[in-house]
Amino acid sequence: MHLPSPTGGRRVRVDGEILGLAHNVRDLVEFLRRAGLEMEPEQVADSPLIDWRGVGPDRWEAETRT
């Protein structure tokens, strides 16, 4: 999982192919399902199949600058 984009959401990539922009865990689970990976929302945080870059599954919004 990429870092949150400047406009919010995180790019989902499987085997080098970008599948789309997820705005929450439910979006991520749906992208994974379409790629053939069945996973429950509760499983994504600790799954060894997901590489969380920079921040974990609790961050989806763009970083605000002050």
CHARMM-style PDB file with segment names, atoms N, HN, CA, C and O in Angstrom:
ATOM      1  N   MET     1       0.837  -1.168   0.000  1.00  0.00      PROA
ATOM      2  CA  MET     1       0.000   0.000   0.000  1.00  0.00      PROA
ATOM      3  C   MET     1       0.883   1.233   0.000  1.00  0.00      PROA
ATOM      4  O   MET     1       1.763   1.392   0.846  1.00  0.00      PROA
ATOM      5  N   HSD     2       0.629   2.095  -0.962  1.00  0.00      PROA
ATOM      6  HN  HSD     2      -0.086   1.966  -1.649  1.00  0.00      PROA
ATOM      7  CA  HSD     2       1.376   3.344  -1.057  1.00  0.00      PROA
ATOM      8  C   HSD     2       0.927   4.304   0.042  1.00  0.00      PROA
ATOM      9  O   HSD     2      -0.112   4.111   0.673  1.00  0.00      PROA
ATOM     10  N   LEU     3       1.724   5.331   0.252  1.00  0.00      PROA
ATOM     11  HN  LEU     3       2.567   5.488  -0.261  1.00  0.00      PROA
ATOM     12  CA  LEU     3       1.332   6.392   1.171  1.00  0.00      PROA
ATOM     13  C   LEU     3       0.064   7.056   0.660  1.00  0.00      PROA
ATOM     14  O   LEU     3      -0.234   6.971  -0.531  1.00  0.00      PROA
ATOM     15  N   PRO     4      -0.701   7.726   1.543  1.00  0.00      PROA
ATOM     16  CA  PRO     4      -1.870   8.460   1.064  1.00  0.00      PROA
ATOM     17  C   PRO     4      -1.454   9.494   0.013  1.00  0.00      PROA
ATOM     18  O   PRO     4      -0.424  10.155   0.144  1.00  0.00      PROA
ATOM     19  N   SER     5      -2.277   9.616  -1.027  1.00  0.00      PROA
ATOM     20  HN  SER     5      -3.113   9.078  -1.134  1.00  0.00      PROA
ATOM     21  CA  SER     5      -1.985  10.575  -2.096  1.00  0.00      PROA
ATOM     22  C   SER     5      -2.308  11.989  -1.615  1.00  0.00      PROA
ATOM     23  O   SER     5      -2.992  12.145  -0.603  1.00  0.00      PROA
ATOM     24  N   PRO     6      -1.834  13.020  -2.313  1.00  0.00      PROA
ATOM     25  CA  PRO     6      -2.119  14.398  -1.914  1.00  0.00      PROA
ATOM     26  C   PRO     6      -3.614  14.718  -1.883  1.00  0.00      PROA
ATOM     27  O   PRO     6      -4.033  15.633  -1.174  1.00  0.00      PROA
ATOM     28  N   THR     7      -4.412  13.984  -2.635  1.00  0.00      PROA
ATOM     29  HN  THR     7      -4.072  13.240  -3.211  1.00  0.00      PROA
ATOM     30  CA  THR     7      -5.856  14.222  -2.660  1.00  0.00      PROA
ATOM     31  C   THR     7      -6.623  13.214  -1.817  1.00  0.00      PROA
ATOM     32  O   THR     7      -7.853  13.252  -1.781  1.00  0.00      PROA
ATOM     33  N   GLY     8      -5.919  12.317  -1.141  1.00  0.00      PROA
ATOM     34  HN  GLY     8      -4.920  12.287  -1.171  1.00  0.00      PROA
ATOM     35  CA  GLY     8      -6.544  11.292  -0.312  1.00  0.00      PROA
ATOM     36  C   GLY     8      -6.626   9.967  -1.041  1.00  0.00      PROA
ATOM     37  O   GLY     8      -6.602   9.922  -2.271  1.00  0.00      PROA
ATOM     38  N   GLY     9      -6.721   8.901  -0.288  1.00  0.00      PROA
ATOM     39  HN  GLY     9      -6.740   8.938   0.711  1.00  0.00      PROA
ATOM     40  CA  GLY     9      -6.739   7.561  -0.852  1.00  0.00      PROA
ATOM     41  C   GLY     9      -5.329   7.025  -1.028  1.00  0.00      PROA
ATOM     42  O   GLY     9      -4.354   7.776  -1.005  1.00  0.00      PROA
ATOM     43  N   ARG    10      -5.238   5.713  -1.204  1.00  0.00      PROA
ATOM     44  HN  ARG    10      -6.030   5.103  -1.223  1.00  0.00      PROA
ATOM     45  CA  ARG    10      -3.936   5.056  -1.354  1.00  0.00      PROA
ATOM     46  C   ARG    10      -3.977   4.122  -2.551  1.00  0.00      PROA
ATOM     47  O   ARG    10      -4.933   3.370  -2.737  1.00  0.00      PROA
ATOM     48  N   ARG    11      -2.923   4.180  -3.362  1.00  0.00      PROA
ATOM     49  HN  ARG    11      -2.146   4.791  -3.211  1.00  0.00      PROA
ATOM     50  CA  ARG    11      -2.851   3.289  -4.519  1.00  0.00      PROA
ATOM     51  C   ARG    11      -2.681   1.852  -4.054  1.00  0.00      PROA
ATOM     52  O   ARG    11      -1.928   1.561  -3.125  1.00  0.00      PROA
ATOM     53  N   VAL    12      -3.400   0.967  -4.723  1.00  0.00      PROA
ATOM     54  HN  VAL    12      -4.012   1.203  -5.478  1.00  0.00      PROA
ATOM     55  CA  VAL    12      -3.328  -0.467  -4.446  1.00  0.00      PROA
ATOM     56  C   VAL    12      -2.597  -1.109  -5.613  1.00  0.00      PROA
ATOM     57  O   VAL    12      -3.004  -0.973  -6.766  1.00  0.00      PROA
ATOM     58  N   ARG    13      -1.511  -1.813  -5.301  1.00  0.00      PROA
ATOM     59  HN  ARG    13      -1.180  -1.924  -4.364  1.00  0.00      PROA
ATOM     60  CA  ARG    13      -0.729  -2.471  -6.347  1.00  0.00      PROA
ATOM     61  C   ARG    13      -0.564  -3.943  -5.984  1.00  0.00      PROA
ATOM     62  O   ARG    13      -0.222  -4.287  -4.853  1.00  0.00      PROA
ATOM     63  N   VAL    14      -0.816  -4.804  -6.971  1.00  0.00      PROA
ATOM     64  HN  VAL    14      -1.094  -4.525  -7.890  1.00  0.00      PROA
ATOM     65  CA  VAL    14      -0.641  -6.245  -6.805  1.00  0.00      PROA
ATOM     66  C   VAL    14       0.237  -6.733  -7.942  1.00  0.00      PROA
ATOM     67  O   VAL    14      -0.086  -6.526  -9.111  1.00  0.00      PROA
ATOM     68  N   ASP    15       1.344  -7.379  -7.608  1.00  0.00      PROA
ATOM     69  HN  ASP    15       1.607  -7.548  -6.658  1.00  0.00      PROA
ATOM     70  CA  ASP    15       2.289  -7.900  -8.608  1.00  0.00      PROA
ATOM     71  C   ASP    15       2.704  -6.837  -9.619  1.00  0.00      PROA
ATOM     72  O   ASP    15       2.798  -7.112 -10.815  1.00  0.00      PROA
ATOM     73  N   GLY    16       2.952  -5.616  -9.130  1.00  0.00      PROA
ATOM     74  HN  GLY    16       2.875  -5.393  -8.158  1.00  0.00      PROA
ATOM     75  CA  GLY    16       3.434  -4.546  -9.988  1.00  0.00      PROA
ATOM     76  C   GLY    16       2.361  -3.802 -10.751  1.00  0.00      PROA
ATOM     77  O   GLY    16       2.660  -2.797 -11.396  1.00  0.00      PROA
ATOM     78  N   GLU    17       1.122  -4.259 -10.701  1.00  0.00      PROA
ATOM     79  HN  GLU    17       0.879  -5.076 -10.177  1.00  0.00      PROA
ATOM     80  CA  GLU    17       0.026  -3.606 -11.420  1.00  0.00      PROA
ATOM     81  C   GLU    17      -0.812  -2.785 -10.447  1.00  0.00      PROA
ATOM     82  O   GLU    17      -1.273  -3.298  -9.428  1.00  0.00      PROA
ATOM     83  N   ILE    18      -1.009  -1.500 -10.770  1.00  0.00      PROA
ATOM     84  HN  ILE    18      -0.635  -1.083 -11.599  1.00  0.00      PROA
ATOM     85  CA  ILE    18      -1.854  -0.653  -9.934  1.00  0.00      PROA
ATOM     86  C   ILE    18      -3.309  -0.980 -10.246  1.00  0.00      PROA
ATOM     87  O   ILE    18      -3.750  -0.897 -11.392  1.00  0.00      PROA
ATOM     88  N   LEU    19      -4.044  -1.354  -9.199  1.00  0.00      PROA
ATOM     89  HN  LEU    19      -3.685  -1.421  -8.268  1.00  0.00      PROA
ATOM     90  CA  LEU    19      -5.439  -1.756  -9.355  1.00  0.00      PROA
ATOM     91  C   LEU    19      -6.408  -0.606  -9.169  1.00  0.00      PROA
ATOM     92  O   LEU    19      -7.534  -0.653  -9.664  1.00  0.00      PROA
ATOM     93  N   GLY    20      -5.978   0.423  -8.460  1.00  0.00      PROA
ATOM     94  HN  GLY    20      -5.063   0.461  -8.058  1.00  0.00      PROA
ATOM     95  CA  GLY    20      -6.865   1.555  -8.237  1.00  0.00      PROA
ATOM     96  C   GLY    20      -6.497   2.310  -6.981  1.00  0.00      PROA
ATOM     97  O   GLY    20      -5.436   2.099  -6.393  1.00  0.00      PROA
ATOM     98  N   LEU    21      -7.393   3.196  -6.578  1.00  0.00      PROA
ATOM     99  HN  LEU    21      -8.255   3.367  -7.055  1.00  0.00      PROA
ATOM    100  CA  LEU    21      -7.189   4.051  -5.423  1.00  0.00      PROA
ATOM    101  C   LEU    21      -8.206   3.672  -4.350  1.00  0.00      PROA
ATOM    102  O   LEU    21      -9.412   3.816  -4.551  1.00  0.00      PROA
ATOM    103  N   ALA    22      -7.720   3.193  -3.223  1.00  0.00      PROA
ATOM    104  HN  ALA    22      -6.740   3.077  -3.059  1.00  0.00      PROA
ATOM    105  CA  ALA    22      -8.593   2.810  -2.110  1.00  0.00      PROA
ATOM    106  C   ALA    22      -8.692   3.978  -1.135  1.00  0.00      PROA
ATOM    107  O   ALA    22      -7.696   4.631  -0.825  1.00  0.00      PROA
ATOM    108  N   HSD    23      -9.909   4.229  -0.658  1.00  0.00      PROA
ATOM    109  HN  HSD    23     -10.718   3.698  -0.910  1.00  0.00      PROA
ATOM    110  CA  HSD    23     -10.126   5.311   0.298  1.00  0.00      PROA
ATOM    111  C   HSD    23     -10.387   4.794   1.706  1.00  0.00      PROA
ATOM    112  O   HSD    23     -10.529   5.573   2.647  1.00  0.00      PROA
ATOM    113  N   ASN    24     -10.447   3.467   1.842  1.00  0.00      PROA
ATOM    114  HN  ASN    24     -10.332   2.833   1.077  1.00  0.00      PROA
ATOM    115  CA  ASN    24     -10.657   2.857   3.152  1.00  0.00      PROA
ATOM    116  C   ASN    24     -10.372   1.361   3.041  1.00  0.00      PROA
ATOM    117  O   ASN    24     -10.093   0.847   1.958  1.00  0.00      PROA
ATOM    118  N   VAL    25     -10.447   0.680   4.168  1.00  0.00      PROA
ATOM    119  HN  VAL    25     -10.674   1.098   5.048  1.00  0.00      PROA
ATOM    120  CA  VAL    25     -10.144  -0.754   4.200  1.00  0.00      PROA
ATOM    121  C   VAL    25     -11.120  -1.542   3.329  1.00  0.00      PROA
ATOM    122  O   VAL    25     -10.719  -2.499   2.667  1.00  0.00      PROA
ATOM    123  N   ARG    26     -12.389  -1.154   3.322  1.00  0.00      PROA
ATOM    124  HN  ARG    26     -12.715  -0.377   3.860  1.00  0.00      PROA
ATOM    125  CA  ARG    26     -13.370  -1.869   2.487  1.00  0.00      PROA
ATOM    126  C   ARG    26     -12.993  -1.796   1.011  1.00  0.00      PROA
ATOM    127  O   ARG    26     -13.119  -2.787   0.292  1.00  0.00      PROA
ATOM    128  N   ASP    27     -12.529  -0.629   0.551  1.00  0.00      PROA
ATOM    129  HN  ASP    27     -12.426   0.176   1.135  1.00  0.00      PROA
ATOM    130  CA  ASP    27     -12.066  -0.508  -0.838  1.00  0.00      PROA
ATOM    131  C   ASP    27     -10.900  -1.451  -1.092  1.00  0.00      PROA
ATOM    132  O   ASP    27     -10.865  -2.145  -2.108  1.00  0.00      PROA
ATOM    133  N   LEU    28      -9.945  -1.473  -0.168  1.00  0.00      PROA
ATOM    134  HN  LEU    28      -9.974  -0.909   0.657  1.00  0.00      PROA
ATOM    135  CA  LEU    28      -8.782  -2.346  -0.316  1.00  0.00      PROA
ATOM    136  C   LEU    28      -9.205  -3.806  -0.422  1.00  0.00      PROA
ATOM    137  O   LEU    28      -8.725  -4.531  -1.294  1.00  0.00      PROA
ATOM    138  N   VAL    29     -10.100  -4.241   0.462  1.00  0.00      PROA
ATOM    139  HN  VAL    29     -10.490  -3.652   1.170  1.00  0.00      PROA
ATOM    140  CA  VAL    29     -10.568  -5.628   0.447  1.00  0.00      PROA
ATOM    141  C   VAL    29     -11.225  -5.952  -0.895  1.00  0.00      PROA
ATOM    142  O   VAL    29     -11.050  -7.053  -1.416  1.00  0.00      PROA
ATOM    143  N   GLU    30     -11.974  -5.012  -1.453  1.00  0.00      PROA
ATOM    144  HN  GLU    30     -12.116  -4.118  -1.029  1.00  0.00      PROA
ATOM    145  CA  GLU    30     -12.616  -5.245  -2.750  1.00  0.00      PROA
ATOM    146  C   GLU    30     -11.583  -5.364  -3.866  1.00  0.00      PROA
ATOM    147  O   GLU    30     -11.712  -6.241  -4.720  1.00  0.00      PROA
ATOM    148  N   PHE    31     -10.566  -4.512  -3.883  1.00  0.00      PROA
ATOM    149  HN  PHE    31     -10.462  -3.800  -3.189  1.00  0.00      PROA
ATOM    150  CA  PHE    31      -9.499  -4.633  -4.888  1.00  0.00      PROA
ATOM    151  C   PHE    31      -8.797  -5.983  -4.759  1.00  0.00      PROA
ATOM    152  O   PHE    31      -8.510  -6.635  -5.763  1.00  0.00      PROA
ATOM    153  N   LEU    32      -8.523  -6.396  -3.535  1.00  0.00      PROA
ATOM    154  HN  LEU    32      -8.756  -5.866  -2.719  1.00  0.00      PROA
ATOM    155  CA  LEU    32      -7.873  -7.688  -3.318  1.00  0.00      PROA
ATOM    156  C   LEU    32      -8.756  -8.836  -3.791  1.00  0.00      PROA
ATOM    157  O   LEU    32      -8.266  -9.794  -4.390  1.00  0.00      PROA
ATOM    158  N   ARG    33     -10.058  -8.743  -3.523  1.00  0.00      PROA
ATOM    159  HN  ARG    33     -10.456  -7.965  -3.037  1.00  0.00      PROA
ATOM    160  CA  ARG    33     -10.990  -9.786  -3.961  1.00  0.00      PROA
ATOM    161  C   ARG    33     -10.977  -9.906  -5.488  1.00  0.00      PROA
ATOM    162  O   ARG    33     -10.951 -11.010  -6.031  1.00  0.00      PROA
ATOM    163  N   ARG    34     -10.994  -8.762  -6.170  1.00  0.00      PROA
ATOM    164  HN  ARG    34     -11.015  -7.865  -5.729  1.00  0.00      PROA
ATOM    165  CA  ARG    34     -10.969  -8.771  -7.638  1.00  0.00      PROA
ATOM    166  C   ARG    34      -9.676  -9.368  -8.176  1.00  0.00      PROA
ATOM    167  O   ARG    34      -9.642  -9.904  -9.284  1.00  0.00      PROA
ATOM    168  N   ALA    35      -8.604  -9.271  -7.375  1.00  0.00      PROA
ATOM    169  HN  ALA    35      -8.632  -8.836  -6.475  1.00  0.00      PROA
ATOM    170  CA  ALA    35      -7.313  -9.845  -7.778  1.00  0.00      PROA
ATOM    171  C   ALA    35      -7.194 -11.314  -7.364  1.00  0.00      PROA
ATOM    172  O   ALA    35      -6.166 -11.947  -7.602  1.00  0.00      PROA
ATOM    173  N   GLY    36      -8.252 -11.855  -6.743  1.00  0.00      PROA
ATOM    174  HN  GLY    36      -9.088 -11.340  -6.550  1.00  0.00      PROA
ATOM    175  CA  GLY    36      -8.248 -13.263  -6.357  1.00  0.00      PROA
ATOM    176  C   GLY    36      -7.771 -13.532  -4.949  1.00  0.00      PROA
ATOM    177  O   GLY    36      -7.519 -14.684  -4.595  1.00  0.00      PROA
ATOM    178  N   LEU    37      -7.641 -12.497  -4.134  1.00  0.00      PROA
ATOM    179  HN  LEU    37      -7.846 -11.561  -4.420  1.00  0.00      PROA
ATOM    180  CA  LEU    37      -7.182 -12.653  -2.750  1.00  0.00      PROA
ATOM    181  C   LEU    37      -8.340 -12.370  -1.796  1.00  0.00      PROA
ATOM    182  O   LEU    37      -8.707 -11.214  -1.586  1.00  0.00      PROA
ATOM    183  N   GLU    38      -8.902 -13.407  -1.231  1.00  0.00      PROA
ATOM    184  HN  GLU    38      -8.604 -14.346  -1.401  1.00  0.00      PROA
ATOM    185  CA  GLU    38     -10.010 -13.246  -0.285  1.00  0.00      PROA
ATOM    186  C   GLU    38      -9.446 -12.897   1.089  1.00  0.00      PROA
ATOM    187  O   GLU    38      -8.614 -13.621   1.636  1.00  0.00      PROA
ATOM    188  N   MET    39      -9.914 -11.771   1.638  1.00  0.00      PROA
ATOM    189  HN  MET    39     -10.590 -11.183   1.193  1.00  0.00      PROA
ATOM    190  CA  MET    39      -9.428 -11.328   2.937  1.00  0.00      PROA
ATOM    191  C   MET    39     -10.533 -10.531   3.616  1.00  0.00      PROA
ATOM    192  O   MET    39     -11.273  -9.800   2.957  1.00  0.00      PROA
ATOM    193  N   GLU    40     -10.642 -10.670   4.918  1.00  0.00      PROA
ATOM    194  HN  GLU    40     -10.040 -11.263   5.453  1.00  0.00      PROA
ATOM    195  CA  GLU    40     -11.601  -9.900   5.704  1.00  0.00      PROA
ATOM    196  C   GLU    40     -10.960  -8.568   6.099  1.00  0.00      PROA
ATOM    197  O   GLU    40      -9.738  -8.488   6.227  1.00  0.00      PROA
ATOM    198  N   PRO    41     -11.770  -7.523   6.292  1.00  0.00      PROA
ATOM    199  CA  PRO    41     -11.212  -6.227   6.695  1.00  0.00      PROA
ATOM    200  C   PRO    41     -10.336  -6.307   7.943  1.00  0.00      PROA
ATOM    201  O   PRO    41      -9.355  -5.573   8.061  1.00  0.00      PROA
ATOM    202  N   GLU    42     -10.685  -7.196   8.874  1.00  0.00      PROA
ATOM    203  HN  GLU    42     -11.482  -7.792   8.778  1.00  0.00      PROA
ATOM    204  CA  GLU    42      -9.918  -7.319  10.117  1.00  0.00      PROA
ATOM    205  C   GLU    42      -8.534  -7.921   9.888  1.00  0.00      PROA
ATOM    206  O   GLU    42      -7.667  -7.814  10.755  1.00  0.00      PROA
ATOM    207  N   GLN    43      -8.317  -8.545   8.747  1.00  0.00      PROA
ATOM    208  HN  GLN    43      -9.022  -8.632   8.043  1.00  0.00      PROA
ATOM    209  CA  GLN    43      -7.057  -9.234   8.476  1.00  0.00      PROA
ATOM    210  C   GLN    43      -6.004  -8.357   7.800  1.00  0.00      PROA
ATOM    211  O   GLN    43      -4.823  -8.707   7.812  1.00  0.00      PROA
ATOM    212  N   VAL    44      -6.397  -7.240   7.218  1.00  0.00      PROA
ATOM    213  HN  VAL    44      -7.356  -6.956   7.208  1.00  0.00      PROA
ATOM    214  CA  VAL    44      -5.450  -6.494   6.384  1.00  0.00      PROA
ATOM    215  C   VAL    44      -4.294  -5.876   7.172  1.00  0.00      PROA
ATOM    216  O   VAL    44      -3.181  -5.785   6.652  1.00  0.00      PROA
ATOM    217  N   ALA    45      -4.531  -5.455   8.398  1.00  0.00      PROA
ATOM    218  HN  ALA    45      -5.435  -5.528   8.821  1.00  0.00      PROA
ATOM    219  CA  ALA    45      -3.481  -4.782   9.167  1.00  0.00      PROA
ATOM    220  C   ALA    45      -2.285  -5.684   9.434  1.00  0.00      PROA
ATOM    221  O   ALA    45      -1.144  -5.221   9.436  1.00  0.00      PROA
ATOM    222  N   ASP    46      -2.540  -6.970   9.660  1.00  0.00      PROA
ATOM    223  HN  ASP    46      -3.467  -7.346   9.658  1.00  0.00      PROA
ATOM    224  CA  ASP    46      -1.470  -7.888  10.049  1.00  0.00      PROA
ATOM    225  C   ASP    46      -1.075  -8.875   8.964  1.00  0.00      PROA
ATOM    226  O   ASP    46      -0.250  -9.758   9.199  1.00  0.00      PROA
ATOM    227  N   SER    47      -1.652  -8.735   7.782  1.00  0.00      PROA
ATOM    228  HN  SER    47      -2.321  -8.017   7.591  1.00  0.00      PROA
ATOM    229  CA  SER    47      -1.364  -9.699   6.723  1.00  0.00      PROA
ATOM    230  C   SER    47       0.064  -9.539   6.197  1.00  0.00      PROA
ATOM    231  O   SER    47       0.488  -8.424   5.892  1.00  0.00      PROA
ATOM    232  N   PRO    48       0.805 -10.639   6.088  1.00  0.00      PROA
ATOM    233  CA  PRO    48       2.150 -10.565   5.507  1.00  0.00      PROA
ATOM    234  C   PRO    48       2.109 -10.307   3.997  1.00  0.00      PROA
ATOM    235  O   PRO    48       3.146 -10.058   3.382  1.00  0.00      PROA
ATOM    236  N   LEU    49       0.924 -10.366   3.407  1.00  0.00      PROA
ATOM    237  HN  LEU    49       0.082 -10.568   3.907  1.00  0.00      PROA
ATOM    238  CA  LEU    49       0.785 -10.117   1.971  1.00  0.00      PROA
ATOM    239  C   LEU    49       0.727  -8.633   1.630  1.00  0.00      PROA
ATOM    240  O   LEU    49       0.862  -8.253   0.467  1.00  0.00      PROA
ATOM    241  N   ILE    50       0.524  -7.790   2.651  1.00  0.00      PROA
ATOM    242  HN  ILE    50       0.414  -8.099   3.596  1.00  0.00      PROA
ATOM    243  CA  ILE    50       0.367  -6.353   2.413  1.00  0.00      PROA
ATOM    244  C   ILE    50       1.557  -5.603   2.986  1.00  0.00      PROA
ATOM    245  O   ILE    50       1.905  -5.755   4.157  1.00  0.00      PROA
ATOM    246  N   ASP    51       2.173  -4.789   2.137  1.00  0.00      PROA
ATOM    247  HN  ASP    51       1.890  -4.666   1.186  1.00  0.00      PROA
ATOM    248  CA  ASP    51       3.306  -3.950   2.532  1.00  0.00      PROA
ATOM    249  C   ASP    51       2.781  -2.532   2.738  1.00  0.00      PROA
ATOM    250  O   ASP    51       2.545  -1.801   1.776  1.00  0.00      PROA
ATOM    251  N   TRP    52       2.601  -2.152   4.001  1.00  0.00      PROA
ATOM    252  HN  TRP    52       2.793  -2.745   4.783  1.00  0.00      PROA
ATOM    253  CA  TRP    52       2.111  -0.810   4.322  1.00  0.00      PROA
ATOM    254  C   TRP    52       3.291   0.149   4.298  1.00  0.00      PROA
ATOM    255  O   TRP    52       4.191   0.042   5.131  1.00  0.00      PROA
ATOM    256  N   ARG    53       3.301   1.063   3.378  1.00  0.00      PROA
ATOM    257  HN  ARG    53       2.570   1.151   2.701  1.00  0.00      PROA
ATOM    258  CA  ARG    53       4.417   2.002   3.232  1.00  0.00      PROA
ATOM    259  C   ARG    53       4.167   3.267   4.035  1.00  0.00      PROA
ATOM    260  O   ARG    53       3.186   3.978   3.813  1.00  0.00      PROA
ATOM    261  N   GLY    54       5.061   3.535   4.964  1.00  0.00      PROA
ATOM    262  HN  GLY    54       5.858   2.957   5.144  1.00  0.00      PROA
ATOM    263  CA  GLY    54       5.008   4.774   5.730  1.00  0.00      PROA
ATOM    264  C   GLY    54       4.037   4.773   6.889  1.00  0.00      PROA
ATOM    265  O   GLY    54       4.429   5.022   8.029  1.00  0.00      PROA
ATOM    266  N   VAL    55       2.778   4.497   6.613  1.00  0.00      PROA
ATOM    267  HN  VAL    55       2.460   4.295   5.687  1.00  0.00      PROA
ATOM    268  CA  VAL    55       1.749   4.495   7.654  1.00  0.00      PROA
ATOM    269  C   VAL    55       0.871   3.266   7.477  1.00  0.00      PROA
ATOM    270  O   VAL    55       0.840   2.659   6.406  1.00  0.00      PROA
ATOM    271  N   GLY    56       0.161   2.910   8.533  1.00  0.00      PROA
ATOM    272  HN  GLY    56       0.185   3.403   9.402  1.00  0.00      PROA
ATOM    273  CA  GLY    56      -0.650   1.695   8.508  1.00  0.00      PROA
ATOM    274  C   GLY    56      -2.054   1.911   7.972  1.00  0.00      PROA
ATOM    275  O   GLY    56      -2.343   2.937   7.355  1.00  0.00      PROA
ATOM    276  N   PRO    57      -2.926   0.937   8.211  1.00  0.00      PROA
ATOM    277  CA  PRO    57      -4.261   0.949   7.633  1.00  0.00      PROA
ATOM    278  C   PRO    57      -5.226   1.953   8.258  1.00  0.00      PROA
ATOM    279  O   PRO    57      -6.387   2.031   7.855  1.00  0.00      PROA
ATOM    280  N   ASP    58      -4.759   2.713   9.231  1.00  0.00      PROA
ATOM    281  HN  ASP    58      -3.816   2.649   9.559  1.00  0.00      PROA
ATOM    282  CA  ASP    58      -5.628   3.720   9.835  1.00  0.00      PROA
ATOM    283  C   ASP    58      -5.512   5.079   9.150  1.00  0.00      PROA
ATOM    284  O   ASP    58      -6.196   6.022   9.548  1.00  0.00      PROA
ATOM    285  N   ARG    59      -4.669   5.201   8.138  1.00  0.00      PROA
ATOM    286  HN  ARG    59      -4.113   4.435   7.815  1.00  0.00      PROA
ATOM    287  CA  ARG    59      -4.460   6.477   7.436  1.00  0.00      PROA
ATOM    288  C   ARG    59      -4.812   6.346   5.962  1.00  0.00      PROA
ATOM    289  O   ARG    59      -4.196   5.570   5.233  1.00  0.00      PROA
ATOM    290  N   TRP    60      -5.804   7.107   5.533  1.00  0.00      PROA
ATOM    291  HN  TRP    60      -6.305   7.738   6.126  1.00  0.00      PROA
ATOM    292  CA  TRP    60      -6.241   7.089   4.134  1.00  0.00      PROA
ATOM    293  C   TRP    60      -6.337   8.504   3.572  1.00  0.00      PROA
ATOM    294  O   TRP    60      -6.309   8.688   2.355  1.00  0.00      PROA
ATOM    295  N   GLU    61      -6.449   9.495   4.439  1.00  0.00      PROA
ATOM    296  HN  GLU    61      -6.472   9.345   5.427  1.00  0.00      PROA
ATOM    297  CA  GLU    61      -6.626  10.871   3.988  1.00  0.00      PROA
ATOM    298  C   GLU    61      -5.282  11.509   3.656  1.00  0.00      PROA
ATOM    299  O   GLU    61      -4.229  11.043   4.092  1.00  0.00      PROA
ATOM    300  N   ALA    62      -5.341  12.576   2.882  1.00  0.00      PROA
ATOM    301  HN  ALA    62      -6.196  12.954   2.527  1.00  0.00      PROA
ATOM    302  CA  ALA    62      -4.129  13.313   2.534  1.00  0.00      PROA
ATOM    303  C   ALA    62      -3.548  13.944   3.793  1.00  0.00      PROA
ATOM    304  O   ALA    62      -4.279  14.325   4.707  1.00  0.00      PROA
ATOM    305  N   GLU    63      -2.238  14.046   3.824  1.00  0.00      PROA
ATOM    306  HN  GLU    63      -1.645  13.736   3.081  1.00  0.00      PROA
ATOM    307  CA  GLU    63      -1.586  14.686   4.962  1.00  0.00      PROA
ATOM    308  C   GLU    63      -1.798  16.182   4.859  1.00  0.00      PROA
ATOM    309  O   GLU    63      -1.525  16.784   3.821  1.00  0.00      PROA
ATOM    310  N   THR    64      -2.286  16.783   5.937  1.00  0.00      PROA
ATOM    311  HN  THR    64      -2.508  16.293   6.780  1.00  0.00      PROA
ATOM    312  CA  THR    64      -2.504  18.228   5.933  1.00  0.00      PROA
ATOM    313  C   THR    64      -1.240  18.919   6.403  1.00  0.00      PROA
ATOM    314  O   THR    64      -0.561  18.463   7.323  1.00  0.00      PROA
ATOM    315  N   ARG    65      -0.948  20.008   5.761  1.00  0.00      PROA
ATOM    316  HN  ARG    65      -1.499  20.379   5.013  1.00  0.00      PROA
ATOM    317  CA  ARG    65       0.245  20.791   6.125  1.00  0.00      PROA
ATOM    318  C   ARG    65      -0.201  22.080   6.794  1.00  0.00      PROA
ATOM    319  O   ARG    65      -1.172  22.712   6.378  1.00  0.00      PROA
ATOM    320  N   THR    66       0.522  22.455   7.832  1.00  0.00      PROA
ATOM    321  HN  THR    66       1.311  21.941   8.170  1.00  0.00      PROA
ATOM    322  CA  THR    66       0.164  23.681   8.544  1.00  0.00      PROA
ATOM    323  C   THR    66       1.148  24.771   8.257  1.00  0.00      PROA
ATOM    324  OT1 THR    66       1.007  25.880   8.771  1.00  0.00      PROA
TER     325      THR     66
END
